[in-house]
Protein backbone atom coordinates (compact mmCIF):
# COMPACT_ATOMS: atom_id res chain seq x y z
CA UNK A 1 0.00 0.00 0.00
CA UNK A 2 1.57 3.30 -1.06
CA UNK A 3 1.47 6.55 0.88
CA UNK A 4 -0.98 8.00 -1.66
CA UNK A 5 -3.33 5.04 -1.27
CA UNK A 6 -3.18 5.29 2.53
CA UNK A 7 -3.81 9.04 2.41
CA UNK A 8 -6.75 8.64 0.02
CA UNK A 9 -8.29 5.90 2.15
CA UNK A 10 -7.88 8.00 5.27
CA UNK A 11 -9.71 10.90 3.62
CA UNK A 12 -12.40 8.57 2.28
CA UNK A 13 -13.08 7.38 5.83
CA UNK A 14 -13.56 10.97 7.00
CA UNK A 15 -10.25 11.55 8.75
CA UNK A 16 -8.34 14.76 8.23
CA UNK A 17 -5.06 14.44 6.38
CA UNK A 18 -2.96 16.77 8.50
CA UNK A 19 0.64 17.56 7.59
CA UNK A 20 1.72 15.48 10.59
CA UNK A 21 -0.28 12.44 9.46
CA UNK A 22 1.02 12.87 5.93
CA UNK A 23 4.62 12.86 7.21
CA UNK A 24 3.98 9.76 9.35
CA UNK A 25 2.34 7.99 6.40
CA UNK A 26 5.37 8.77 4.23
CA UNK A 27 7.79 7.29 6.78
CA UNK A 28 5.73 4.11 7.11
CA UNK A 29 5.06 3.71 3.39
CA UNK A 30 8.79 3.90 2.59
CA UNK A 31 9.75 1.31 5.19
CA UNK A 32 9.99 -2.38 4.44
CA UNK A 33 10.23 -3.27 8.14
CA UNK A 34 8.05 -2.76 11.16
CA UNK A 35 8.65 0.47 13.06
CA UNK A 36 7.97 1.36 16.67
CA UNK A 37 6.45 4.76 17.45
CA UNK A 38 9.92 5.80 18.71
CA UNK A 39 11.47 4.71 15.38
CA UNK A 40 8.96 6.80 13.45
CA UNK A 41 9.48 9.79 15.74
CA UNK A 42 13.26 9.55 15.32
CA UNK A 43 12.91 9.52 11.52
CA UNK A 44 10.60 12.56 11.64
CA UNK A 45 12.12 14.88 14.21
CA UNK A 46 14.93 16.27 12.05
CA UNK A 47 12.64 17.36 9.19
CA UNK A 48 9.42 17.91 11.16
CA UNK A 49 10.39 19.41 14.50
CA UNK A 50 6.76 20.27 15.25
CA UNK A 51 5.70 16.63 15.48
CA UNK A 52 5.73 15.20 18.97
CA UNK A 53 5.74 11.57 20.07
CA UNK A 54 2.12 11.86 21.27
CA UNK A 55 1.12 12.94 17.74
CA UNK A 56 2.86 9.85 16.35
CA UNK A 57 0.95 7.58 18.75
CA UNK A 58 -2.39 9.22 17.91
CA UNK A 59 -1.79 8.99 14.16
CA UNK A 60 -0.76 5.33 14.44
CA UNK A 61 -3.94 4.60 16.38
CA UNK A 62 -6.08 6.19 13.66
CA UNK A 63 -4.21 4.40 10.87
CA UNK A 64 -4.38 1.03 12.61
CA UNK A 65 -8.09 1.34 13.50
CA UNK A 66 -8.89 2.28 9.92
CA UNK A 67 -7.15 -0.87 8.66
CA UNK A 68 -4.20 0.68 6.87
CA UNK A 69 -1.50 -0.50 9.26
CA UNK A 70 -0.75 -3.75 10.99
CA UNK A 71 0.07 -3.61 14.64
CA UNK A 72 2.69 -6.17 15.63
CA UNK A 73 3.19 -7.13 19.28
CA UNK A 74 6.94 -7.61 19.55
CA UNK A 75 7.10 -8.57 23.22
CA UNK A 76 7.62 -6.74 26.50
CA UNK A 77 4.47 -4.70 25.83
CA UNK A 78 6.10 -3.10 22.78
CA UNK A 79 4.23 -2.61 19.55
CA UNK A 80 5.43 -1.81 16.11
CA UNK A 81 3.63 -0.99 12.90
CA UNK A 82 3.92 -1.74 9.22
CA UNK A 83 1.80 -1.02 6.21
CA UNK A 84 -0.88 -3.62 5.66
CA UNK A 85 0.16 -5.86 2.78
CA UNK A 86 -3.46 -6.48 1.77
CA UNK A 87 -5.69 -9.37 2.53
CA UNK A 88 -6.06 -11.46 5.63
CA UNK A 89 -2.75 -12.41 7.23
CA UNK A 90 -0.90 -13.08 10.46
CA UNK A 91 2.65 -12.69 11.75
CA UNK A 92 5.67 -14.73 12.72
CA UNK A 93 7.84 -12.61 15.04
CA UNK A 94 11.48 -13.47 15.75
CA UNK A 95 12.38 -12.82 19.39
CA UNK A 96 16.06 -12.74 18.43
CA UNK A 97 16.28 -10.10 15.71
CA UNK A 98 12.74 -8.73 15.58
CA UNK A 99 12.08 -9.86 12.01
CA UNK A 100 8.37 -10.06 11.13
CA UNK A 101 7.13 -12.47 8.46
CA UNK A 102 3.57 -12.40 7.16
CA UNK A 103 1.65 -15.59 6.48
CA UNK A 104 -1.87 -16.01 5.21
CA UNK A 105 -2.62 -19.69 4.83
CA UNK A 106 -4.64 -20.46 7.95
CA UNK A 107 -8.05 -21.79 8.82
CA UNK A 108 -8.95 -19.27 11.50
CA UNK A 109 -11.89 -17.94 9.52
CA UNK A 110 -13.64 -21.30 10.03
CA UNK A 111 -12.80 -21.22 13.73
CA UNK A 112 -14.04 -17.64 14.03
CA UNK A 113 -17.38 -18.58 12.45
CA UNK A 114 -17.73 -21.62 14.72
CA UNK A 115 -16.95 -19.62 17.87
CA UNK A 116 -19.44 -16.94 16.83
CA UNK A 117 -22.14 -19.52 16.21
CA UNK A 118 -21.48 -21.39 19.47
CA UNK A 119 -21.18 -18.36 21.75
CA UNK A 120 -23.18 -15.62 20.06
CA UNK A 121 -20.11 -13.42 20.46
CA UNK A 122 -19.63 -10.95 17.61
CA UNK A 123 -15.96 -11.00 16.64
CA UNK A 124 -14.73 -7.84 14.96
CA UNK A 125 -11.24 -9.10 14.19
CA UNK A 126 -8.63 -11.54 15.39
CA UNK A 127 -4.91 -11.41 15.87
CA UNK A 128 -2.51 -14.30 15.57
CA UNK A 129 1.20 -13.97 16.12
CA UNK A 130 3.70 -16.73 16.62
CA UNK A 131 6.79 -15.75 18.59
CA UNK A 132 9.99 -17.71 18.12
CA UNK A 133 13.36 -17.59 16.40
CA UNK A 134 14.00 -17.27 12.67
CA UNK A 135 16.44 -19.70 10.98
CA UNK A 136 19.26 -17.13 11.01
CA UNK A 137 18.90 -16.50 14.76
CA UNK A 138 18.70 -20.22 15.45
CA UNK A 139 22.02 -20.60 13.66
CA UNK A 140 23.48 -17.60 15.51
CA UNK A 141 24.00 -15.65 12.27
CA UNK A 142 21.86 -12.59 13.00
CA UNK A 143 21.72 -9.91 15.65
CA UNK A 144 18.97 -7.44 16.43
CA UNK A 145 19.61 -4.12 14.70
C-alpha positions as CSV (number, residue, x, y, z in Angstrom):
1,X,0.0,0.0,0.0
2,X,1.6,3.3,-1.1
3,X,1.5,6.5,0.9
4,X,-1.0,8.0,-1.7
5,X,-3.3,5.0,-1.3
6,X,-3.2,5.3,2.5
7,X,-3.8,9.0,2.4
8,X,-6.7,8.6,0.0
9,X,-8.3,5.9,2.2
10,X,-7.9,8.0,5.3
11,X,-9.7,10.9,3.6
12,X,-12.4,8.6,2.3
13,X,-13.1,7.4,5.8
14,X,-13.6,11.0,7.0
15,X,-10.2,11.5,8.7
16,X,-8.3,14.8,8.2
17,X,-5.1,14.4,6.4
18,X,-3.0,16.8,8.5
19,X,0.6,17.6,7.6
20,X,1.7,15.5,10.6
21,X,-0.3,12.4,9.5
22,X,1.0,12.9,5.9
23,X,4.6,12.9,7.2
24,X,4.0,9.8,9.4
25,X,2.3,8.0,6.4
26,X,5.4,8.8,4.2
27,X,7.8,7.3,6.8
28,X,5.7,4.1,7.1
29,X,5.1,3.7,3.4
30,X,8.8,3.9,2.6
31,X,9.7,1.3,5.2
32,X,10.0,-2.4,4.4
33,X,10.2,-3.3,8.1
34,X,8.1,-2.8,11.2
35,X,8.7,0.5,13.1
36,X,8.0,1.4,16.7
37,X,6.5,4.8,17.5
38,X,9.9,5.8,18.7
39,X,11.5,4.7,15.4
40,X,9.0,6.8,13.5
41,X,9.5,9.8,15.7
42,X,13.3,9.5,15.3
43,X,12.9,9.5,11.5
44,X,10.6,12.6,11.6
45,X,12.1,14.9,14.2
46,X,14.9,16.3,12.1
47,X,12.6,17.4,9.2
48,X,9.4,17.9,11.2
49,X,10.4,19.4,14.5
50,X,6.8,20.3,15.2
51,X,5.7,16.6,15.5
52,X,5.7,15.2,19.0
53,X,5.7,11.6,20.1
54,X,2.1,11.9,21.3
55,X,1.1,12.9,17.7
56,X,2.9,9.9,16.3
57,X,1.0,7.6,18.8
58,X,-2.4,9.2,17.9
59,X,-1.8,9.0,14.2
60,X,-0.8,5.3,14.4
61,X,-3.9,4.6,16.4
62,X,-6.1,6.2,13.7
63,X,-4.2,4.4,10.9
64,X,-4.4,1.0,12.6
65,X,-8.1,1.3,13.5
66,X,-8.9,2.3,9.9
67,X,-7.1,-0.9,8.7
68,X,-4.2,0.7,6.9
69,X,-1.5,-0.5,9.3
70,X,-0.8,-3.8,11.0
71,X,0.1,-3.6,14.6
72,X,2.7,-6.2,15.6
73,X,3.2,-7.1,19.3
74,X,6.9,-7.6,19.6
75,X,7.1,-8.6,23.2
76,X,7.6,-6.7,26.5
77,X,4.5,-4.7,25.8
78,X,6.1,-3.1,22.8
79,X,4.2,-2.6,19.6
80,X,5.4,-1.8,16.1
81,X,3.6,-1.0,12.9
82,X,3.9,-1.7,9.2
83,X,1.8,-1.0,6.2
84,X,-0.9,-3.6,5.7
85,X,0.2,-5.9,2.8
86,X,-3.5,-6.5,1.8
87,X,-5.7,-9.4,2.5
88,X,-6.1,-11.5,5.6
89,X,-2.7,-12.4,7.2
90,X,-0.9,-13.1,10.5
91,X,2.7,-12.7,11.8
92,X,5.7,-14.7,12.7
93,X,7.8,-12.6,15.0
94,X,11.5,-13.5,15.8
95,X,12.4,-12.8,19.4
96,X,16.1,-12.7,18.4
97,X,16.3,-10.1,15.7
98,X,12.7,-8.7,15.6
99,X,12.1,-9.9,12.0
100,X,8.4,-10.1,11.1
101,X,7.1,-12.5,8.5
102,X,3.6,-12.4,7.2
103,X,1.7,-15.6,6.5
104,X,-1.9,-16.0,5.2
105,X,-2.6,-19.7,4.8
106,X,-4.6,-20.5,7.9
107,X,-8.1,-21.8,8.8
108,X,-8.9,-19.3,11.5
109,X,-11.9,-17.9,9.5
110,X,-13.6,-21.3,10.0
111,X,-12.8,-21.2,13.7
112,X,-14.0,-17.6,14.0
113,X,-17.4,-18.6,12.5
114,X,-17.7,-21.6,14.7
115,X,-17.0,-19.6,17.9
116,X,-19.4,-16.9,16.8
117,X,-22.1,-19.5,16.2
118,X,-21.5,-21.4,19.5
119,X,-21.2,-18.4,21.8
120,X,-23.2,-15.6,20.1
121,X,-20.1,-13.4,20.5
122,X,-19.6,-10.9,17.6
123,X,-16.0,-11.0,16.6
124,X,-14.7,-7.8,15.0
125,X,-11.2,-9.1,14.2
126,X,-8.6,-11.5,15.4
127,X,-4.9,-11.4,15.9
128,X,-2.5,-14.3,15.6
129,X,1.2,-14.0,16.1
130,X,3.7,-16.7,16.6
131,X,6.8,-15.7,18.6
132,X,10.0,-17.7,18.1
133,X,13.4,-17.6,16.4
134,X,14.0,-17.3,12.7
135,X,16.4,-19.7,11.0
136,X,19.3,-17.1,11.0
137,X,18.9,-16.5,14.8
138,X,18.7,-20.2,15.5
139,X,22.0,-20.6,13.7
140,X,23.5,-17.6,15.5
141,X,24.0,-15.6,12.3
142,X,21.9,-12.6,13.0
143,X,21.7,-9.9,15.7
144,X,19.0,-7.4,16.4
145,X,19.6,-4.1,14.7
